[in-house]
Amino acid sequence: MAARKSATKLYVLDTNVLIHDPAALLNFEEHQVVIPMTVLEELDKLKMGKAGVAADCREAIRKIDHIIGHASPTEIALGVPIIRAGGAAMGHLSILLDNFDAPRRSLPPDLNDNKIINSLVGLQEKYPNRDVVLITKDINMRLKARGCGIAAEDYQTDQLVSDVALLETGYLAVAGSFWDTQSTVETFHDSTGTYHRIAQADLPDELGINRFIVDQSGFIGRVVQLQDGMATLQDLPAEQLLARSAWGLTPRDIPQALALHLLLDPDVHLVTLTGQAGSGKTILALAAAIEMTVATQQFRRIIATRSTQGLDEDIGFLPGTEAEKMEPWLGAITDNLEALHSDDEHTTSSVDYILQKVPLQFKSLNYIRGRSFQHSLILIDECQNLTPHQMKTIITRAGTGSKVVCLGNLAQIDTPYLNPISSGLTYLIERFKNFSHGGTLHLEGSPRSLLAEYAEKHL
């Protein structure tokens, strides 16, 4: 009598399926999804490209790594439960070795990664009583190693948060009235505004200098001093914040107003803005930069650059001067220049005039690394693709009288060796959260358009 078949099936996914939909491994409900080692090999070869295929490969690798987590090699071979939204498990994921039944698990020795993993397999067999652990930033290499029975971990020394959801947002939203939570308040006024002094113990620990408090009653306060157990808050009326403008641009909501407040503050030397596509990071930073360079003349020039995967290699093959080579990579800057002058009678002429009048220079990251910029506003876009070391190298280029503005979206990392936790942008925000001359703001929503906001949430 034939054995009764299991109600759950084994679905083996090909590479093209994961490229077509990186989340495909989540769509087989209670069944088991199997990823052959050859598929991981193909994803590995394709992940370094610049096209959308490479981004899909990296996303698929990250999803596989997230599901496998800390499972043992045996669990990976048999199937790791797939945890769904809400914490319930449904279905399993496993990795299949091409030579699964061979006496010794090994990979084809045609790639250097495979040679390393095979040597570790031999090392583990030679020293069965000792733990052999591979440390690599390459997620896919970790997956292949663990599929061969080798423990593999990320290099986490420079990772300062365990969950990107814990990352500093720059402000605390308080339900109801903030003052209902305070026992004693001392209010005073001077030529710069109204201030409130309260006990520091009554504030959350994460509220450092230049962080904001926003309550539902309309109060907005900025922490300007922490001293002798007391916190001093600057009272910032919402009407004034929303009415403030830079180069004709006014904020659309409170987070944008707080970001503009930091950008225009001459005592804040480092500003980091995070948020999804269309939240206003670049246009706010650019408007503030032009305002401070042309109108108030706080800076002599604007240095604009960005992190782009492949930039170091590709810029040398483009024709023209360094500025001309950088223009294709800095389209977001010129696009936002056009947006700032969209109401002008001749937008193109206005943009050309600004580019001639404003000392705006496009520089490659290679150029910035070897320089020191005095009295400059350094605008760095796409910071989520920088490593902590690269971030340190660039920030230290700021000389006397300079300001650095870092922009990034941790949901759009384009390098295979970084994730939101290990990104240099995350590292920078955490390292500088106690810097009295720095501030950070996470922008909400997608004001670019109703269409963009709907697409961000539903596609």
Secondary structure, DSSP 8 states (H G I E B T S, - for coil): ------SS-EEE--HHHHHH-TTGGGSSTTSEEEEEHHHHHHHHHHTTSSSHHHHHHHHHHHHHHHHHTT--HHHHHH-EEEE-TTS-EEEEEEEE-TTTTSSS----TTSHHHHHHHHHHHHHHH-TTS--EEE-S-HHHHHHHHHTT-EEE---TT---S-GGGS--SEEEESS-GGGG-S--EEEEETTEEEEEEEGGGS-TT--TT-EEEETTS-EEEEEEEETTEEEEEE--HHHHHH--BTTB--SSHHHHHHHHHHT-TT--EEEEEESTTSSHHHHHHHHHHIIIIIS---SEEEEEE--TTHHHHGGGS-S-HHHHHGGGGHHHHHHHHHHTTTSSSHHHHHHHHHHHS-EEE--HHHHHT--BSSEEEEEE-GGGS-HHHHHHHHTTB-TT-EEEEEE-TT----TT--TTT-HHHHHHHHTTT-TTEEEEEE-S-TT-HHHHHHHHH-
